[in-house]
Amino acid sequence: MHFLKVAVTLLVPLVSATCTPWSTPGTCTPTSASCTFYTCLESKSGCGPSGYELGYALPFCNAISAVSSSLSANGQAWYSATKLCLQNALVTEASCKTSCTDIYLNAFASHVPCYVNNGFCELNGADLKIFFQIVGVAGVTSNDGLALFGAVLQQCVAKYLNNEVNKGWTKWLVRTLNGEI
């Protein structure tokens, strides 16, 4: 019995670490210059219009790209770094056969760290307004949207309280909630 437990412990990571490549040739390459990574991933996964690639990532990526020149220099830097981060988070899914559900879950799991670690908390009010106009009420109030923005808000406020952020909308929000403004 002990041998079986040891064998399973050693073999399970090997089995789960294997990658079955997609049958579609080509490599999906993350880039901050465009949103084509998502169409490439879609060509492999075939998740369709309700999948993450076509149903969420590509429309928002294209919409923000279309207005990115309206963002401040800080907003443009955030968008470029975040776009690349979100794509890099799906490199495994672009290389190895993955279910549409796993693509969706893994993609959304990357949103909070990609947003926060690339400066979302420091965006100014004008950049934030552009972002929320694109995402829209439906994007923020959906179950996934509420969870995502709740987690982003929580991390941004924590960064402010830990003196890691001292500008942008986070500072304004905390000062407002504290009755300072």
C-alpha positions as CSV (number, residue, x, y, z in Angstrom):
1,M,0.0,0.0,0.0
2,H,2.8,2.4,0.8
3,F,4.4,1.7,-2.6
4,L,1.1,2.6,-4.3
5,K,0.8,5.8,-2.4
6,V,4.4,6.8,-3.3
7,A,3.9,5.8,-6.9
8,V,0.7,7.9,-7.2
9,T,2.4,10.8,-5.5
10,L,5.3,10.7,-8.0
11,L,3.3,10.0,-11.1
12,V,0.4,12.3,-10.8
13,P,2.5,15.5,-11.3
14,L,4.0,13.8,-14.4
15,V,0.6,13.0,-15.9
16,S,-0.8,16.5,-15.1
17,A,2.3,18.2,-16.4
18,T,2.0,16.6,-19.9
19,C,0.9,18.8,-22.8
20,T,-1.0,17.6,-25.7
21,P,-0.4,20.2,-28.4
22,W,-3.3,21.6,-30.4
23,S,-3.7,20.1,-33.8
24,T,-3.8,23.6,-35.4
25,P,-0.3,24.5,-36.5
26,G,1.4,27.8,-35.5
27,T,2.3,29.6,-32.3
28,C,0.2,32.2,-30.6
29,T,2.6,34.9,-29.6
30,P,1.7,37.5,-26.9
31,T,2.3,41.1,-27.9
32,S,1.4,44.5,-26.5
33,A,1.1,45.8,-30.1
34,S,-2.2,44.1,-31.0
35,C,-5.0,41.8,-29.9
36,T,-4.3,39.0,-32.4
37,F,-3.2,36.6,-29.7
38,Y,-6.9,36.0,-28.9
39,T,-7.9,35.2,-32.5
40,C,-5.0,32.8,-32.6
41,L,-6.1,31.1,-29.4
42,E,-9.6,31.0,-30.7
43,S,-8.5,29.3,-33.9
44,K,-7.0,26.5,-31.7
45,S,-9.7,26.2,-29.0
46,G,-12.9,26.8,-31.0
47,C,-14.6,28.1,-27.9
48,G,-16.8,30.4,-30.1
49,P,-18.6,33.7,-29.3
50,S,-19.4,32.7,-25.7
51,G,-15.8,31.7,-25.0
52,Y,-13.3,33.9,-23.3
53,E,-11.4,34.8,-26.4
54,L,-14.3,36.1,-28.6
55,G,-16.8,36.8,-25.9
56,Y,-14.7,38.8,-23.6
57,A,-11.0,39.3,-24.3
58,L,-11.0,40.3,-28.0
59,P,-13.9,42.8,-27.8
60,F,-12.5,44.6,-24.8
61,C,-8.9,44.5,-26.1
62,N,-10.0,46.0,-29.4
63,A,-12.2,48.6,-27.8
64,I,-9.5,49.8,-25.4
65,S,-6.9,49.7,-28.3
66,A,-9.2,52.0,-30.3
67,V,-9.2,54.7,-27.6
68,S,-5.8,54.1,-26.1
69,S,-4.4,57.3,-27.6
70,S,-6.9,59.1,-25.4
71,L,-5.3,57.7,-22.2
72,S,-2.6,59.6,-20.3
73,A,1.0,58.4,-20.6
74,N,0.5,56.4,-17.4
75,G,-2.8,54.9,-18.7
76,Q,-1.1,53.9,-22.0
77,A,1.7,52.3,-20.1
78,W,-0.8,50.4,-17.9
79,Y,-2.8,49.2,-20.9
80,S,0.2,48.0,-22.8
81,A,1.7,46.1,-19.9
82,T,-1.7,44.7,-18.8
83,K,-2.5,43.5,-22.4
84,L,0.8,41.7,-22.5
85,C,0.4,40.2,-19.0
86,L,-3.1,38.9,-19.8
87,Q,-1.9,37.3,-23.0
88,N,1.2,35.8,-21.3
89,A,-1.1,34.2,-18.7
90,L,-2.6,32.1,-21.5
91,V,0.5,30.9,-23.2
92,T,0.1,27.4,-21.9
93,E,-3.5,27.3,-23.0
94,A,-2.4,28.5,-26.5
95,S,0.1,25.7,-26.7
96,C,-1.6,22.7,-25.0
97,K,-5.2,21.4,-25.5
98,T,-7.3,23.1,-22.9
99,S,-11.1,23.1,-22.3
100,C,-13.0,26.3,-22.9
101,T,-13.9,26.4,-19.2
102,D,-10.3,26.2,-18.1
103,I,-9.3,28.9,-20.6
104,Y,-12.0,31.1,-19.1
105,L,-11.1,30.3,-15.5
106,N,-7.3,30.7,-16.0
107,A,-7.8,33.9,-17.9
108,F,-10.0,35.5,-15.2
109,A,-7.6,34.4,-12.5
110,S,-4.9,36.5,-14.2
111,H,-6.9,39.7,-14.4
112,V,-6.5,40.9,-10.9
113,P,-2.7,40.5,-10.7
114,C,-2.2,41.8,-14.2
115,Y,-4.4,44.9,-13.5
116,V,-3.0,45.7,-10.1
117,N,0.7,44.8,-10.7
118,N,0.8,47.0,-13.8
119,G,-0.6,50.1,-12.2
120,F,-4.4,50.1,-12.3
121,C,-4.5,51.5,-8.8
122,E,-2.5,54.6,-9.9
123,L,-4.7,55.4,-12.9
124,N,-6.1,58.9,-12.9
125,G,-9.8,59.6,-13.0
126,A,-9.9,60.4,-16.7
127,D,-8.3,57.0,-17.6
128,L,-10.6,55.2,-15.2
129,K,-13.6,56.8,-16.8
130,I,-12.5,55.7,-20.3
131,F,-11.9,52.2,-19.0
132,F,-15.3,51.9,-17.3
133,Q,-17.1,53.4,-20.4
134,I,-15.6,50.5,-22.4
135,V,-16.3,47.8,-19.9
136,G,-19.8,49.3,-19.2
137,V,-22.3,48.6,-16.5
138,A,-22.9,45.0,-17.7
139,G,-19.2,44.2,-17.6
140,V,-18.8,45.5,-14.0
141,T,-22.1,44.1,-12.6
142,S,-21.9,40.6,-14.0
143,N,-20.9,38.0,-11.5
144,D,-17.4,37.7,-12.9
145,G,-17.2,41.5,-13.2
146,L,-18.2,42.1,-9.6
147,A,-15.7,39.5,-8.3
148,L,-13.0,40.9,-10.5
149,F,-13.5,44.6,-9.6
150,G,-14.1,43.8,-6.0
151,A,-10.8,42.0,-5.8
152,V,-9.0,44.9,-7.7
153,L,-10.6,47.4,-5.4
154,Q,-9.6,45.5,-2.3
155,Q,-6.0,45.2,-3.5
156,C,-5.8,48.8,-4.5
157,V,-7.1,50.0,-1.1
158,A,-4.6,47.7,0.6
159,K,-1.8,49.1,-1.5
160,Y,-2.8,52.6,-0.5
161,L,-3.1,51.8,3.2
162,N,0.4,50.2,3.0
163,N,1.8,53.4,1.4
164,E,2.5,51.6,-1.9
165,V,0.1,53.9,-3.8
166,N,-0.2,57.6,-3.2
167,K,-1.8,58.9,-6.4
168,G,-4.7,58.3,-8.8
169,W,-8.2,57.2,-8.1
170,T,-7.3,54.9,-5.2
171,K,-6.1,57.9,-3.1
172,W,-9.2,59.9,-4.0
173,L,-11.5,56.9,-3.1
174,V,-9.9,56.3,0.3
175,R,-9.8,60.0,1.2
176,T,-13.5,60.3,0.2
177,L,-14.5,57.2,2.2
178,N,-12.6,58.7,5.2
179,G,-14.5,62.0,4.9
180,E,-11.4,63.9,4.0
181,I,-12.8,65.2,0.7
